[in-house]
Amino acid sequence: MIYYFSTLILFNLFCVIYFDKISLLIKIIDKPNQSHKTHKKNISSVGGVLLFFNILIFSIFFFANKDLIFLYTSIFNNINELVYFLIVYSLFFFKGVFDDVKNINANLKFILSIVFILILVSLDNQILLKTLIFKDLNLEINLSFMKLIFTIFCFLTFINALNMFDGINLQVSLYSTFITLFLLINLGINLLLLTILIFLIFFSFLNYKSKCFLGDSGSLGLGFIFSYFFIKSYNIDQIILCDEIFLLMLLPGLELIRLTVSRLLKARHPFLADQNHLHHLLNQRICIKKTLLISLSVIIIPIIINELIGETIKIILVTISIYIFLIFRLKKH
């Protein structure tokens, strides 16, 4: 294991030190525009590519040490499940790369996402949500004939919510780091999650320096990975219940709902980007550090309070109220 982590850290350190040469070699560039991007110069969007290579290192090490590694990847019951996961992750990654380079039509991206999730469900039936358990409400809902539709809905919601949340430096990387730590605390040591955590630490440095963006290949990839972990861990052991998952993705989810409704009312495509996000509205009035502090606090503080005292539903209602208040004040002024 020391050999594995040493390799991973050296690889990521190499990417940071020689990033300028890597970005020249892999020419995926995010160009500034007037509609929704706030940066002023061309910035490399190879963050998703670097994540892909980290997961490739994990995959090589896994298949070379199958007997040992299963002790540290309990989310996968057998090698087939890992292969299915890697295949569908790769599909989201390559779709993201193509979108970063060519800007795929929004409708086509949506259809492809549904197809990829259907492929996963057809290969791994343990990813299918059959019941919803809300601990705080003492409620269990049998999804019955809706289980396939609801599973697809959950994947699409979180993947697109995380993608929309990626708008200013460090926001998605810090949020993803928090999710990764939350999963590690609740699920125990997991080699894939530790691999992602190491990547996020090094990527956050590049993102802080405004050298690198995740790009769609990164945000879609991370969105799929986290969705998979939430649903799979819920189906296997129900360690993380619906209340906690809902709270963890509440702010990106509220943003997704508000922006989708707002764009539809304006006769715009719900997945076409703009500068109406909470982080954009905040950053128009305060500096980026304060914007990050506010947006991440609305996510992290409720989770910490919930872990300490419970009362998930009450915390969710308070968080929604804070979000509505923020949007109302920002829109008013």
N, C-alpha and C positions, 0 to 999 in steps of 0.2 A: 504493500500500500504506500509506503514511503516513496518507492520508485515512481508510482503513478502520480502522486501529488507533486513530486519534484519535476516530473516531465510537464505536467499541466502548468505549474507556476512558471517554469522556464519558457514554455511556449508563449504564455500571455505576456511575460516580461519582454520577450523578443518582439512581440507585436507592438508593444508600447514604444520600445526604443527605436524600432525601425518602421514606425507607422507611416511616415512620409513616403518611404519607398514602397511599402505595401499598397498604399492608396494610389500610387502611380501605376502599380502593376495591375491592381483590380480597380478599374475605372467605373465605379458606381458613385455618381455625384448628385447631390441634392442642390439644385439651383434655386436661388431666392426668387420670389415673385410677389406681386402686390396682393394676391387674393387671401392667402392664409399663412405664409411663412414669414417669420420675423427676422431670420438671419440675413446678413447683408452681403455675404460672399459665398462662393461655392464651397460646400463641405462634403467630405467623403461619407457615404452611407454604407460602409462595409461592416458595421457592427453585427448584423445578422450573419454575415459570412464568417466572422471570427467566432461567433457562437456555434455555428455549424461545425467548424473545425474542432472546437472543444468537445462537442458531442461525438464527433468522429473519433477523437482520441479515446473518449470513454468507451465507445463501441468496440474499438480494436482491443483495448485492455480487457473488456468484458469477455469477448469471445476467446481471448487467450487464457482467461482464468475463470471459466464458467462456474466451477464448483465453489471457488472461494467467493466470487463476487455476488452470488445469489444471497449470501448472508447480509449484504449491504444494499440490496435493491429489492426489498420486500414488496414493493408495489407491483412487481412482475411475478406472476405465479410460475411461469415457465419461459423458456427461451423464445417460443413462438410469439408470446405477447410482447416481448421486447422488440422482436423483428417487426411486428405489425405497427407498434408505436413509432419506430424509426422510419418506416416506410411513409406513414402519413405525415409525420413531422417533416420529412424531406419534401413531400408534395407541397406543404404550406411554405416551406423555405424557398423552393424554386419558383413557386407562384409569386412570392414576395420579391425575389430577385428580378424576375421578369417585369414586375410592376415598377420596381425602382428604376429600371432601365427604360422601359417602353411605355409606362402608364397604361395599364390594362383598363378596359371599360369597367365601370363600377358594377354593372349588372352581371358581367361575365365573372368578375371576382366573387360575387355573392354566390352564383351558381356553382362555381368550382369548389368553394368552401363546403357547400352542402354535399357535393359529390364526394369530397375527401372524407367527410365525417361518415357518410353512408358506407364507404369502403371500410373504415375502421370498425363500425358497428357490425358489419357483415363478417368481419374477420374475428373480432373479439366480443363475444356476447356479454362479457362481464363489465363492459363499459355502458351497457344499457341501463338507464334509470327506471326502476320499477315502482318504487315507493319514495315518498318524501316524508322525512321525520323532522318535526320541529320540536325540539326539546322544551323550549320555553313555553310553548303553547300546549304541550302534551298532546300533540296532534300528529297523526299519521295518515297520509293521503296515498291511496292506491292509484297509480296512473293508468293501469289497465291498458286499453287500446291506444292511449296517448303516449305511451312510454317512448316510442321511437321519435315522434314529433318533438316531445319535450326534451329528449336528449340532444337532438340536433339544435333546438332552440338555445339550450344552455351553452353549448360549444360556441355557437354563432354570437351569442350575447357577450360572452367574456372576451372572445377573440377580437370582436369589433370594438368593444368598450376599451380594451387595452390599447388598440391601435389608435383610437380617437384621443386617448389620454396622453399620447406621445406628441407633445407640442413644444415643450421648452426643455432646455438642458437639465439633466439629472432627474426629472420628474418620474419617468417610467423606470429608469435604472434603480432609483432609490425605492420606489414602490415595489418593483420586482424583487429587490433585495429583501425587503420586509416580508413579502409573501414567501420567499424561499426560506427565510429564518423561521417563519411561522410554521411552515410545513415540516421543517427539520425538528422543531420542538415537539410537534404533535405526532409525527410519524417515526421519529428516531433517525439514526444515522442512515443516510441514503446517498450512495455514491454519485448518482446522477444529479441530485440536488446540490451536493457539495461542488460538483463540477460547474454547475450553473452559477453558484455563489462566487467561486473564484473568478469566473469570466466577468461577472457583474462588477466586482471590485476593480478589476483592471479597466474594463470598459468605462466605468464611471469617471475614472481619471481622464481618459481621452475625451469623454463627453463634456466634462467640466472645463476642459481646455478648449472647447469648441472645435475639436479636431475631427470628431467622428459622431455620426448619428447611427441609431439602430437600423433605420430604414424599415420598409414593410417586411423585408425578409426576417428582421429581428423581432419586431413587435408581433407579427403574425405567428412566428415560431414560438416565442415566449407565451403568447396567449393560448396557443394550442397546448403547450406543455403544462401550464398551470391548470387549464381546464381538465386535462387528462388526469392530473394528480388529484384534483378535487373530487372528480366523479369516481375515479377508480378507488381511492382510499375510502370514500363514502360507501361504495358498494361492497368493499371487502370487509371492513371492520366497523364502519360508521363511527370512526374516531372523530372526524370533523363533520358536524351535522349541518343541516340546511341553514339554521339561524346564523351560524358562524361564517359560512361561505357567503351568505347574503350580505352580512355586515362587512366582510373583508373587501367585497367588490362593489360596495354601495355607491361610493362617489363616482367611479367610472361608469357604473350602471345608470345613475341619475343623469349624468352628462349625456350618455347615449340616448336615453329616452327624451330628454329636453331638446337636444340638437336634432334628433330625428323628427320630432313633432314640429319644431320651428322651421326646419327646411321644407317639410311637406306642406306646411301652411303657406310658405312662400313659393310653392310650386317648383322646388329644387329637389334634386336627388338626395335622399337621406345620407348617402355615403360620400357626397362631394364636400371636400374640406372648406372651412371658412375660419374666421377669427372671432367666433362667437363662443368659444370654449371658456370655461371658468378661468383657466390660467391666462388666457389672452386678456380677458376683462380685468383681471387683477393686475397683470403686468402693464396695462395701460395707465395704471394709477400709482403703482408702487414698484419697487425694484424686484428683480427676479428672485433674490434670496428670500424676501418677505413673501413673495408669491408661492415659492416652494414650501416655506414654513406653514403657510395657511392651508394650502391644498393637501399636503401630507399629514398635517395635524388632524384634519377632518377625517382622515382614514385611520391613522395610527392610534390616536388617543381613545376613540371609542372601542377599538380592539383591546387595548390594555385595560380599560375600565371593565370591559366584559369579562376578561380573563380573571380579574380580581373579585368582582362582585356578582357577575351574571346579569340577569335582567336584560337579555338580549333585545327583546322586542321594544322595551322602553328606550334603550340606547339607540336603536334603529330610528325610532320616531323622533328622538331629539336630534339625531344627525340629519335627518331629512329636513327638519325645521331650520337648522342652521344653514343648510345648503340653500333652501328657498329664500331665507333672509339675505344671504350673501348675493344671490342672483338679483333679487329685487333691488337691493341697495346699489349694486353695480350698474344695473340697467337704468335706474332712476337718475343716476349722476353721469 
